[in-house]
Amino acid sequence: MRARGLITLMSVGMITIGVTPFAAASGNDEAINYHEWSGGALYAGKLDGLGPGPSGLRIVHPAGQVEHSEPGLGTTRTYDYGTWTSPQYRQGFDATQLIASWNARTPAKTWLEVQARGRTSAGAETTWYVMGRWASGDTDIHRTSVDGQGDGNASVDVDTLSTKTGVTLRSYQLKVTLYREVGSAVTPTLSTLGAMTSNVPDRFDVRATKPGQARGIELKVPAYAQNIHKGQFPQYGGGGEAWCSPTSTEMVAEYWGRKPAAAHMDWIPADYPDRSVVYAARNTFDYAYDGTGNWPFNTAYAASLGLRGHITRLHDLNELEGYIARGIPVITSQSFLSSELDGAGYGTSGHIMVVVGFTQAGDVIVNDPASSSDSRVRNVYKRDQFEKIWQRTKRYTDTGSVAGGPGGVVYLITP
């Protein structure tokens, strides 16, 4: 389960990664944009030490070298590095949040760091904020978010950059630094870098939508239960009972026919069921956050399997139905009291599920990993209840206090 405490999440994104954006009119007053640089668009930015390769940007002539220590591994190594800085991007509204996503290959002895900075509506330029340090493996560096980032303009909570009260971002830039150990013959490769920016008013309630084009469609997404892994590998965020995010990501990856090779899972006991879920948990684990629920780490993991993925927000269930109608399952984030979602049997301050379809009446069919067995993963939840717990930005807790809501967050993963 993913819990953040008191947060205010904003709005809903558009997708450009391999699928066409859907127009949506939710009536909930959110402003959203997802923008990415990939392919030839990467060369519009500023390159320093990087150049084109068959799959994206790679280290060609390093811009310099840096010494980097990994306390958890007890190592200090020297790395060549190069950077790419995006052009200034204006999203067309004043944003209060930004979540970056990337698709990259990071062979052994390589890693990358993603940063973001904005220009405020008052014309001030913010500092660079680290949005993640990523490697698909964990034997050379530990992938991590960076704690303690905050100033008068904004702060970073794990993977989400949120502005301070009264501050908004008129535009932003992204920067990626690619690293390879000195003397190594390999290089990391960046194929896609993007960000979702958003601004939506605080809300407990959202306007319910009517069933749309995906009525009666159900995608055959593999069903995996996180709870059958309870107690397994607790060093990765507390064990399987906390692995809703990688379990959901693995379901969708395998829907698209991608999963880790057997040889890469030989460290997992052979008698463990659904060993690919264990693999996904280890390879999405954020060593600073101490959990597997870092959103862009999950889509970056999917990309390491040969897929494409990013984090965004959707306006409502009608927009989500457009993806289901095109055969694309959608991973969603939600938080709710046990009394707010009939049939779930639990409450949560943060949970990830996979929307796999809709009944003929328009109710939501999900693969809910918070289940005791794979056979119990498929669930049907009432449309209005699901839409509310997914879209709202504020909710009441069991004690009656106010906490944050997910605001329509989704993982979009495609071939």
N, C-alpha and C positions, 0 to 999 in steps of 0.2 A: 504494500500500500504506500502511496506517496502522500505525505502531509507536509505542508509548508508553514502552518500557523496562520497568523493574520496577514493576508495578502489581498491585493485588489487586482484581479486579472482582467485584461481588457480585450474584448472583441474577437475577431473572427477573420480568417485569412482567405486569400485567393491562391490558386495553384497554377504554376506554369511548368511544373516538372513532368513532362511527358503526357500531360492531359490538359485539356482546355479549361479555363476558368468558367464557372457557372455564375451567371448573374443571380442575385438574390435580393429580395425586398422583404426584410424581416419586420420592419416597423419598430425595431428595438434601438434605433439611433446609434448603432455602432459604426465606426470607421475602421477599415481594415485594408492592409495591402501586404501581399507577399511578392518580393522581387528577388531574382537571383541572377548571378553571372555564371555562365557556363559556355563551353565551346569557344567560338571566336570572340564573344563578349568579354572573356577574361583578359584579352589583350588590350582592351580599352583602359585598363587600370595601369598603375605604375609598377613596373617590374624592376626588381633589384636582386640579381643573382639567380633568378628563375627564368625559364624559357619553355617553349612548347614541347610536348612529347606526344606520343600516340594516344594517350588517354587524358591529357590535361597538362597543367603546369607542373614542372619538376625542377629540381636544382640542376643548373647547367654550369654556371661559374659562380661559386659561392660569394655572397656579399661580405662574409666575414666568418669568424669563429667565436664560439661562446662556450664557457664551461658550465655544466649543469649538474646539480647534485640531486639524487633521489634518496631522501632519508629512509623511506620504507624499504628500499633495496640495499641501502648502505653503499651506494656507488656514486662516483663523480666521473663524468666523461666529458670530452670535448666534442663539440658538434660544429659542422659546417651549417650555414643557414642562408636562406634567401627569403625575400618578402614580396608580396603582392598587395597593393593598396587600391581599393576600388575608387572609381569616381564618386563624387558627391551625388547621392540619390535623394530626390524629393518625392515623398510619397503622396503629396496632394492634400494633406491634413496635418494637424498638430498632434503628434503621437505621444502617448504616455508609457508605452511599453515596446520592447524590441526583444525578439528571440532569434538568434542566428542558427543556421543549419549548414552542414557541409557534407559532401560526399568525397571520399579520398581513399587512397590505398597507402598503407603505412607498413611496409615490410619490416622485418626485424632490424633494429638499430636505427629506426626513423620514427618521427612523430611530428605533430604540428600544433600550433597555437592560433586561435581565432580571437580577434579583438574587434570592438566596435566603438565608435565615437559619434556624437551628434552635434548638430548646430541647433541651438534653442530658438524658439520663436522670438526671443529678445535679441538674437544675433550673436550670442556667446558660443564659443566652441568648447565642448566638454573635453575631459581627458579621455585617453584610450582605456576602455574597460575590457578585461579578459573574459571572454565568453566560454572558454574551454581549452584545455590541453588534451589532445587526443592521440591515442595509438590503438590499433585494433588488438594488439597483444598487451601483456602486462609484465613481461620479463625484462624489458629494458628501461621503460619508464612507466609510471602509474598515471593512467588517464585521470584527470581531475578537473573539477571546477575550482574557482579561487575565492576563498572566503575573505571577508573584511573589506570589500570594495564599496565605498560610499563617500559621497561628498555633497556639496550644496545643490548639485544638479540631479543626481541619480544614485541608485545603488543597484547591486547585482545580487539576486537571490538564486543561487545555484546556476540556472541557465537563463534567467529572465532579468533583463535590464528594465527597471521601473524608475520613472522620473519622480522627483519630489513634488509636493503640493505646490501648485502655481507655476511649475516648469513643464514645458512640452518641447518635443523635438520637431523642428521643421524639416530636417533632412538628416542623413547619416552617411557614414562610410564604414566599410569593413576592411580589415587587414588580416592576412594570414601569413604566418612565418613557418616555413618548412625546415625541418632539421634532419640531418643524417650524421651518424658518428663519423668523425674524421678517420679516413682510411677505408671506409665502407664503399663498396662498388654499387650499392643500391641507392635509390632515392624515393622519398614519398612523392605521391602524385595527387594533385587536387583537380577534380573534375567539375565540381559545383560548389559555389558559396552563395548563400542568400540569407534573407532575414524577413521575418514577419514583423510589421509595425502595426499598432492598433491604438484605438481610443474608444472606449465605450463607457457610458455612465454606470455608476453603481446601481445594482438592481437585485432584488430578491426574487422577483417574478419576471417571466418573459411571456410574450404573446405566443400562444400555441398555434402551430400550423396545421393545416388540413392535409390528409394523406395525398401523396402525389404520384409521380411516375414509377416509383419502385414498389408499389403494392403487389404482393404476391411473388416477389423475387427473393430467393434465398441462395446465397453463394456457398459453395461447398468448401468452407475453410476448415482446416484441421482443428480439432478440439483438444486443447491441453489444459489441465488443471494445475494451478500452482501449488495447491495444498497437499498434493501427493509427494511434494518435495520438502515438506515441513521437517526442519531439523537438518537438512542436507546442506553442507558447505555454508555454515552460519557466518563465515568470514565475509561472505558477499551479501551484505545488507541484512543479515539476520536469518537467512535461510529461505526456503521456498515459499513460506507463508507471506513473504514480503515481495515476491517476484512477479507482481501483476504486470509490470511494464515489459520486461523481457519475455515473459510467457506470451503476452499478446503480440509482441513484435515477431516472435518465432512462429506463431500461428500464421501470420500474414506472409512472412518470408517463405514458409513451406507451401502456402497456397500458390505462390508464384514459382514453385519448384526449386527453391534454393534452400539448402541447409548445410551445416558444417560437415566436412568429410569425416568419416569414421576414424581415420588416423589422427585427426585433430582432437578427438574426444577420448583418447586412450587413458587420460588421467582421471576419468570418471568411472566409478565401479561398474562393471558390466551388468550387474543385476539391477541397476537403477532404471526405472521406467523413464521414457521421454528424455533421454540424455541430452538431446539438443537444447532443451530448456535450461538445463544446468549450464551448458556451454554459453548460451545467450546471457545468462545472469552474470557469469564471470566476465564476459566481454562487453558488458554495458556498465559494469560497476564503477562508480565514481568514488575515488579514495578520499576526497575531502567531504563530500556529502554523505559518505558511508551508506550508499544505497544504490539500487539499480534503476531508479526512477528519473534520472537525468534525461529529459525529453530528447534533445538532439543527439545524445550519446546513443540512444536507441535507433534513431534513423541512420546515424553514421554506421552503426553495427550492421543494419540491413544493407547499406551500401557496400560494406566490406564483403558481403556475400554475392555481390554483383548486381544488386538492385539499385534503385534510386529512391531517396526519401528525404522528407523535410517536415518541419513542424509549422503549423499554421493554425488558424481558427476559422470555423465556418459559421455562417450567419444563423442557420436553423436547420431543421430536419429536411426541409425541402431541398436545400442545397446539398445536403449529405445524400439524399436519395438520387441525385444526379450521378454520383459516383457508383452507388450500388447498381443502378440501371446500366452502367457501362462495365460492370464486372469487377469493380474496385472496392474491396472491403476497407473500412475506415476505422482506425483506432481512436477511441475517445477517452477523455478524462472527465471524471465526475466525483462529486462529494455529496453525501446525504445522510440523514438520520434513517434508522431502520424503518421508521413509520412513513417515510417519503417514497419508497420504492417497493410496491407490492410484489411479493414473491422472492425478493432478494434474501431476506432472512438475516440481514446484517446492516450495519451502518458504517460509514467510513469518512475520514477527513480527506481522503484522496485515493482514487482507484482508477485503473485502466481496464477497458474492455474493448472488444472488437465488434463493431456493428457489421453483421453479415447479411441482413435483409430486413424485409418488412412483411407482416401478414397482409392478407387481403383487406383487412380492416384498417391497416396503417400502423399497427403497433410494431415495436422495434424488436427484431430478433438479434440477439447478441451471443457471442461466445464470451461468457463471463468466467475468467480464470479462477475466481474465488469460489472454487467448487471442490468437493471431496474426491471426485473421480472424473476422468475424461468424459464418461457417459453423461455426466450431469452438467457439463459446461454450457450446452445450449439452453438459453432462457428467452422468454418473451416478456418484455416489460411494456407497461402502458405508455402510449405515445406522449401524452401530456406530462406524465411524471418524469419520463426520461429526458424530454426536452428541457424541462425546468432545471433538473440537477446537473445537466451538462452545460447549459447556457448561462446560468446566473453567475454573478460576480460576488455576491455575498450570500451567506446562509446563517441560520441559527445553529448553535451547537447544543449538545445535550444539556448543558448548564444554562442555556438561554442567552449566552453571550454571542457576539457577532464574529464570524470568521470568513475567510475568503472562499470563493467558488471558482471553478475552472474557466468559466467564460468562453466555452466553445472550443477548447483546445483539441486538436487532432494530430495524429501522425498520418501522413499520406505516403504510402510505399507502393511503388510500381516497378515493372520491369525496366 
